[in-house]
Amino acid sequence: MLRTVREDLQAARGQDPAARSNVENAIVYSGLHAIWSHRLAHRMWDVPALRGPARMLSQFTRFLTGIEIHPGATIGRRFFIDHGMGVVIGETTEIGDDVMLYHGVTLGGRSLAKTKRHPTIGNRVTVGAGAKVLGPVVIGDDSAIGANAVVTRDVPADSIATGIPATVRHRSGRQHEQLVDPNSYIDPAMYI
């Protein structure tokens, strides 16, 4: 557990140029507080008798930090939430290692079915402020989601997705693919 805390503190310093010291970051970074609380709640969630208390802990953490992470979500190592307020991470979300989210990000569902209904985020992915990644989509390793993008389809590895609806291009600029029919209207409110 101590190794994980150290990794999280190093991730904060590596991802945020305003981060000054591990002690200060441990005291004032709400994203760190939320992920540390989530790790405890997630362990509790794995014990059926502790699911109620796990949900209570996650809601108390939401009250304190403005970041809601369902205890069922699976989150990898060195995860960092910068600024944090308004982040929502759904129950069946899976997040890889070295992922960074900015404030206002929603990793949400589009279905009420009790199945995999939230995104899978690969390793080394950055999700910009206000972005919405909705449904059981897969965001490939080394990709980035632009600020305020609405993503409802898979994003291949090493890509950048921007816009509403999101379009994706390979980081090298070689490819450009429309993720959603441009003639269809997607009301982001219907997925929240």
Phi and psi in degrees as GROMACS dihedral restraints (atoms count N, CA, C in turn):
[ dihedral_restraints ]
;  ai    aj    ak    al  type     phi  dphi    fc
    3     4     5     6     1   -63.5    20    10
    4     5     6     7     1   -38.3    20    10
    6     7     8     9     1   -62.0    20    10
    7     8     9    10     1   -40.5    20    10
    9    10    11    12     1   -64.3    20    10
   10    11    12    13     1   -42.5    20    10
   12    13    14    15     1   -61.5    20    10
   13    14    15    16     1   -43.8    20    10
   15    16    17    18     1   -61.0    20    10
   16    17    18    19     1   -43.8    20    10
   18    19    20    21     1   -60.8    20    10
   19    20    21    22     1   -42.0    20    10
   21    22    23    24     1   -63.3    20    10
   22    23    24    25     1   -41.4    20    10
   24    25    26    27     1   -65.6    20    10
   25    26    27    28     1   -40.1    20    10
   27    28    29    30     1   -65.3    20    10
   28    29    30    31     1   -38.7    20    10
   30    31    32    33     1   -62.9    20    10
   31    32    33    34     1   -41.5    20    10
   33    34    35    36     1   -61.3    20    10
   34    35    36    37     1   -44.6    20    10
   36    37    38    39     1   -68.2    20    10
   37    38    39    40     1   -33.5    20    10
   39    40    41    42     1   -75.0    20    10
   40    41    42    43     1   -30.4    20    10
   42    43    44    45     1   -94.1    20    10
   43    44    45    46     1   -23.2    20    10
   45    46    47    48     1  -119.6    20    10
   46    47    48    49     1   111.1    20    10
   48    49    50    51     1   -65.6    20    10
   49    50    51    52     1   -16.2    20    10
   51    52    53    54     1   -83.5    20    10
   52    53    54    55     1   -11.1    20    10
   54    55    56    57     1   -68.3    20    10
   55    56    57    58     1   128.4    20    10
   57    58    59    60     1  -108.4    20    10
   58    59    60    61     1   -44.6    20    10
   60    61    62    63     1  -146.6    20    10
   61    62    63    64     1   154.8    20    10
   63    64    65    66     1   -62.8    20    10
   64    65    66    67     1   -38.0    20    10
   66    67    68    69     1   -64.4    20    10
   67    68    69    70     1   -48.8    20    10
   69    70    71    72     1   -61.2    20    10
   70    71    72    73     1   -44.5    20    10
   72    73    74    75     1   -62.0    20    10
   73    74    75    76     1   -41.8    20    10
   75    76    77    78     1   -63.1    20    10
   76    77    78    79     1   -29.6    20    10
   78    79    80    81     1   -85.3    20    10
   79    80    81    82     1   -40.1    20    10
   81    82    83    84     1  -109.6    20    10
   82    83    84    85     1   -11.3    20    10
   84    85    86    87     1   -86.5    20    10
   85    86    87    88     1   107.6    20    10
   87    88    89    90     1   -63.4    20    10
   88    89    90    91     1   -31.4    20    10
   90    91    92    93     1   -62.9    20    10
   91    92    93    94     1   -39.0    20    10
   93    94    95    96     1   -66.5    20    10
   94    95    96    97     1   -42.6    20    10
   96    97    98    99     1   -61.0    20    10
   97    98    99   100     1   -41.7    20    10
   99   100   101   102     1   -64.9    20    10
  100   101   102   103     1   -43.4    20    10
  102   103   104   105     1   -70.3    20    10
  103   104   105   106     1   -37.5    20    10
  105   106   107   108     1   -64.7    20    10
  106   107   108   109     1   -42.4    20    10
  108   109   110   111     1   -63.9    20    10
  109   110   111   112     1   -40.7    20    10
  111   112   113   114     1   -60.9    20    10
  112   113   114   115     1   -40.1    20    10
  114   115   116   117     1   -60.3    20    10
  115   116   117   118     1   -40.0    20    10
  117   118   119   120     1   -68.1    20    10
  118   119   120   121     1   -46.6    20    10
  120   121   122   123     1   -61.6    20    10
  121   122   123   124     1   -36.9    20    10
  123   124   125   126     1   -65.4    20    10
  124   125   126   127     1   -41.0    20    10
  126   127   128   129     1   -62.6    20    10
  127   128   129   130     1   -40.3    20    10
  129   130   131   132     1   -64.9    20    10
  130   131   132   133     1   -39.4    20    10
  132   133   134   135     1   -59.7    20    10
  133   134   135   136     1   -31.5    20    10
  135   136   137   138     1   -70.4    20    10
  136   137   138   139     1   -11.7    20    10
  138   139   140   141     1  -106.1    20    10
  139   140   141   142     1   109.4    20    10
  141   142   143   144     1   -49.8    20    10
  142   143   144   145     1   -37.6    20    10
  144   145   146   147     1   -69.0    20    10
  145   146   147   148     1   -16.7    20    10
  147   148   149   150     1  -105.0    20    10
  148   149   150   151     1     9.8    20    10
  150   151   152   153     1   -65.0    20    10
  151   152   153   154     1   -39.3    20    10
  153   154   155   156     1   -61.0    20    10
  154   155   156   157     1   -53.3    20    10
  156   157   158   159     1   -60.2    20    10
  157   158   159   160     1   -33.0    20    10
  159   160   161   162     1   -63.2    20    10
  160   161   162   163     1   -43.1    20    10
  162   163   164   165     1   -64.6    20    10
  163   164   165   166     1   -39.5    20    10
  165   166   167   168     1   -63.7    20    10
  166   167   168   169     1   -41.6    20    10
  168   169   170   171     1   -62.4    20    10
  169   170   171   172     1   -43.1    20    10
  171   172   173   174     1   -65.3    20    10
  172   173   174   175     1   -37.3    20    10
  174   175   176   177     1   -72.2    20    10
  175   176   177   178     1   -35.1    20    10
  177   178   179   180     1   -65.0    20    10
  178   179   180   181     1   -40.4    20    10
  180   181   182   183     1   -64.3    20    10
  181   182   183   184     1   -38.8    20    10
  183   184   185   186     1   -59.9    20    10
  184   185   186   187     1   -43.0    20    10
  186   187   188   189     1   -59.7    20    10
  187   188   189   190     1   -41.5    20    10
  189   190   191   192     1   -77.4    20    10
  190   191   192   193     1   -36.2    20    10
  192   193   194   195     1  -111.4    20    10
  193   194   195   196     1   -19.3    20    10
  195   196   197   198     1    78.4    20    10
  196   197   198   199     1    12.1    20    10
  198   199   200   201     1  -119.3    20    10
  199   200   201   202     1   122.9    20    10
  201   202   203   204     1  -109.2    20    10
  202   203   204   205     1   113.9    20    10
  204   205   206   207     1  -121.5    20    10
  205   206   207   208     1   117.3    20    10
  207   208   209   210     1   -64.7    20    10
  208   209   210   211     1   137.8    20    10
  210   211   212   213     1   -63.2    20    10
  211   212   213   214     1   -17.7    20    10
  213   214   215   216     1   -78.5    20    10
  214   215   216   217     1   -16.5    20    10
  216   217   218   219     1   -63.8    20    10
  217   218   219   220     1   142.9    20    10
  219   220   221   222     1  -105.2    20    10
  220   221   222   223     1   122.3    20    10
  222   223   224   225     1  -126.5    20    10
  223   224   225   226     1   132.7    20    10
  225   226   227   228     1   -79.5    20    10
  226   227   228   229     1  -167.3    20    10
  228   229   230   231     1   -81.8    20    10
  229   230   231   232     1   154.4    20    10
  231   232   233   234     1    56.2    20    10
  232   233   234   235     1    38.0    20    10
  234   235   236   237     1   -78.3    20    10
  235   236   237   238     1   136.9    20    10
  237   238   239   240     1  -137.1    20    10
  238   239   240   241     1   133.2    20    10
  240   241   242   243     1  -114.5    20    10
  241   242   243   244     1   114.0    20    10
  243   244   245   246     1   -90.2    20    10
  244   245   246   247     1   127.4    20    10
  246   247   248   249     1    70.5    20    10
  247   248   249   250     1   -48.0    20    10
  249   250   251   252     1    80.3    20    10
  250   251   252   253     1   -40.9    20    10
  252   253   254   255     1   -50.0    20    10
  253   254   255   256     1   130.8    20    10
  255   256   257   258     1    86.3    20    10
  256   257   258   259     1     4.0    20    10
  258   259   260   261     1   -73.8    20    10
  259   260   261   262     1   134.7    20    10
  261   262   263   264     1  -129.7    20    10
  262   263   264   265     1   127.1    20    10
  264   265   266   267     1  -125.8    20    10
  265   266   267   268     1   117.3    20    10
  267   268   269   270     1   -75.6    20    10
  268   269   270   271     1   168.7    20    10
  270   271   272   273     1   -58.1    20    10
  271   272   273   274     1   -43.7    20    10
  273   274   275   276     1   -98.0    20    10
  274   275   276   277     1    14.8    20    10
  276   277   278   279     1   -66.2    20    10
  277   278   279   280     1   140.5    20    10
  279   280   281   282     1  -124.0    20    10
  280   281   282   283     1   127.2    20    10
  282   283   284   285     1  -123.7    20    10
  283   284   285   286     1   130.8    20    10
  285   286   287   288     1   -77.8    20    10
  286   287   288   289     1  -162.6    20    10
  288   289   290   291     1   -86.5    20    10
  289   290   291   292     1   152.3    20    10
  291   292   293   294     1    59.5    20    10
  292   293   294   295     1    38.9    20    10
  294   295   296   297     1   -96.6    20    10
  295   296   297   298     1   144.2    20    10
  297   298   299   300     1  -129.8    20    10
  298   299   300   301     1   129.7    20    10
  300   301   302   303     1  -116.1    20    10
  301   302   303   304     1   145.1    20    10
  303   304   305   306     1  -100.2    20    10
  304   305   306   307     1   175.8    20    10
  306   307   308   309     1   -62.4    20    10
  307   308   309   310     1   151.7    20    10
  309   310   311   312     1    76.0    20    10
  310   311   312   313     1     8.7    20    10
  312   313   314   315     1   -77.8    20    10
  313   314   315   316     1   137.6    20    10
  315   316   317   318     1  -118.9    20    10
  316   317   318   319     1   123.8    20    10
  318   319   320   321     1  -108.5    20    10
  319   320   321   322     1    85.5    20    10
  321   322   323   324     1  -117.2    20    10
  322   323   324   325     1   179.5    20    10
  324   325   326   327     1  -104.6    20    10
  325   326   327   328     1   168.0    20    10
  327   328   329   330     1  -125.2    20    10
  328   329   330   331     1     8.0    20    10
  330   331   332   333     1  -141.1    20    10
  331   332   333   334     1   152.9    20    10
  333   334   335   336     1   -97.2    20    10
  334   335   336   337     1     0.1    20    10
  336   337   338   339     1   -65.1    20    10
  337   338   339   340     1   146.8    20    10
  339   340   341   342     1   -86.9    20    10
  340   341   342   343     1    66.3    20    10
  342   343   344   345     1  -135.4    20    10
  343   344   345   346     1  -172.9    20    10
  345   346   347   348     1   -66.8    20    10
  346   347   348   349     1   108.6    20    10
  348   349   350   351     1  -127.5    20    10
  349   350   351   352     1     5.1    20    10
  351   352   353   354     1  -121.2    20    10
  352   353   354   355     1   166.2    20    10
  354   355   356   357     1   -68.2    20    10
  355   356   357   358     1   159.6    20    10
  357   358   359   360     1  -114.4    20    10
  358   359   360   361     1   118.6    20    10
  360   361   362   363     1  -105.5    20    10
  361   362   363   364     1   125.3    20    10
  363   364   365   366     1   -72.5    20    10
  364   365   366   367     1  -170.6    20    10
  366   367   368   369     1   -79.7    20    10
  367   368   369   370     1   147.1    20    10
  369   370   371   372     1    58.8    20    10
  370   371   372   373     1    40.8    20    10
  372   373   374   375     1  -102.1    20    10
  373   374   375   376     1   142.5    20    10
  375   376   377   378     1  -117.5    20    10
  376   377   378   379     1   131.7    20    10
  378   379   380   381     1  -118.1    20    10
  379   380   381   382     1   118.2    20    10
  381   382   383   384     1   -72.4    20    10
  382   383   384   385     1   164.8    20    10
  384   385   386   387     1   -55.1    20    10
  385   386   387   388     1   132.2    20    10
  387   388   389   390     1    77.1    20    10
  388   389   390   391     1     0.8    20    10
  390   391   392   393     1   -68.8    20    10
  391   392   393   394     1   147.8    20    10
  393   394   395   396     1  -121.6    20    10
  394   395   396   397     1   118.6    20    10
  396   397   398   399     1  -113.9    20    10
  397   398   399   400     1   112.1    20    10
  399   400   401   402     1  -122.1    20    10
  400   401   402   403     1   133.3    20    10
  402   403   404   405     1    92.6    20    10
  403   404   405   406     1  -179.7    20    10
  405   406   407   408     1   -81.3    20    10
  406   407   408   409     1    50.9    20    10
  408   409   410   411     1   -85.1    20    10
  409   410   411   412     1   161.2    20    10
  411   412   413   414     1  -115.5    20    10
  412   413   414   415     1   126.1    20    10
  414   415   416   417     1  -103.4    20    10
  415   416   417   418     1   115.7    20    10
  417   418   419   420     1   -67.9    20    10
  418   419   420   421     1   159.9    20    10
  420   421   422   423     1   -53.8    20    10
  421   422   423   424     1   148.2    20    10
  423   424   425   426     1    61.5    20    10
  424   425   426   427     1    26.9    20    10
  426   427   428   429     1  -101.6    20    10
  427   428   429   430     1   168.4    20    10
  429   430   431   432     1  -136.8    20    10
  430   431   432   433     1   140.6    20    10
  432   433   434   435     1  -110.7    20    10
  433   434   435   436     1   123.9    20    10
  435   436   437   438     1   -70.2    20    10
  436   437   438   439     1   160.6    20    10
  438   439   440   441     1   -57.2    20    10
  439   440   441   442     1   135.0    20    10
  441   442   443   444     1    65.3    20    10
  442   443   444   445     1     9.5    20    10
  444   445   446   447     1   -67.4    20    10
  445   446   447   448     1   151.0    20    10
  447   448   449   450     1  -118.2    20    10
  448   449   450   451     1   111.0    20    10
  450   451   452   453     1  -109.9    20    10
  451   452   453   454     1   121.7    20    10
  453   454   455   456     1  -126.6    20    10
  454   455   456   457     1     8.1    20    10
  456   457   458   459     1  -133.5    20    10
  457   458   459   460     1   161.1    20    10
  459   460   461   462     1   -57.9    20    10
  460   461   462   463     1   148.1    20    10
  462   463   464   465     1  -120.5    20    10
  463   464   465   466     1   121.2    20    10
  465   466   467   468     1   -65.4    20    10
  466   467   468   469     1   162.2    20    10
  468   469   470   471     1   -57.5    20    10
  469   470   471   472     1   149.7    20    10
  471   472   473   474     1    59.9    20    10
  472   473   474   475     1    42.1    20    10
  474   475   476   477     1  -126.5    20    10
  475   476   477   478     1   168.3    20    10
  477   478   479   480     1  -126.4    20    10
  478   479   480   481     1   128.2    20    10
  480   481   482   483     1  -114.5    20    10
  481   482   483   484     1   128.4    20    10
  483   484   485   486     1  -140.7    20    10
  484   485   486   487     1   155.2    20    10
  486   487   488   489     1    95.4    20    10
  487   488   489   490     1   175.3    20    10
  489   490   491   492     1  -131.0    20    10
  490   491   492   493     1   110.6    20    10
  492   493   494   495     1   -69.5    20    10
  493   494   495   496     1   158.4    20    10
  495   496   497   498     1   -66.4    20    10
  496   497   498   499     1   138.3    20    10
  498   499   500   501     1  -113.7    20    10
  499   500   501   502     1   154.5    20    10
  501   502   503   504     1  -125.6    20    10
  502   503   504   505     1   143.8    20    10
  504   505   506   507     1  -137.5    20    10
  505   506   507   508     1   150.7    20    10
  507   508   509   510     1   -68.1    20    10
  508   509   510   511     1   146.4    20    10
  510   511   512   513     1   -56.1    20    10
  511   512   513   514     1   -28.7    20    10
  513   514   515   516     1   -77.3    20    10
  514   515   516   517     1   -10.8    20    10
  516   517   518   519     1    86.0    20    10
  517   518   519   520     1     2.8    20    10
  519   520   521   522     1   -68.5    20    10
  520   521   522   523     1   -38.6    20    10
  522   523   524   525     1  -114.1    20    10
  523   524   525   526     1   153.9    20    10
  525   526   527   528     1  -148.1    20    10
  526   527   528   529     1   120.2    20    10
  528   529   530   531     1  -133.5    20    10
  529   530   531   532     1   134.5    20    10
  531   532   533   534     1   -78.6    20    10
  532   533   534   535     1   125.2    20    10
  534   535   536   537     1   -80.9    20    10
  535   536   537   538     1   -27.7    20    10
  537   538   539   540     1  -134.6    20    10
  538   539   540   541     1   146.8    20    10
  540   541   542   543     1   -55.0    20    10
  541   542   543   544     1   120.8    20    10
  543   544   545   546     1   -65.4    20    10
  544   545   546   547     1   -15.6    20    10
  546   547   548   549     1   -87.5    20    10
  547   548   549   550     1    -7.5    20    10
  549   550   551   552     1   -94.2    20    10
  550   551   552   553     1   144.9    20    10
  552   553   554   555     1  -101.1    20    10
  553   554   555   556     1   131.6    20    10
  555   556   557   558     1  -116.5    20    10
  556   557   558   559     1   117.6    20    10
  558   559   560   561     1   -90.4    20    10
  559   560   561   562     1   105.6    20    10
  561   562   563   564     1   -56.6    20    10
  562   563   564   565     1   -27.9    20    10
  564   565   566   567     1   -63.6    20    10
  565   566   567   568     1   -26.4    20    10
  567   568   569   570     1   -72.1    20    10
  568   569   570   571     1   -12.1    20    10
  570   571   572   573     1  -100.5    20    10
  571   572   573   574     1    -3.2    20    10
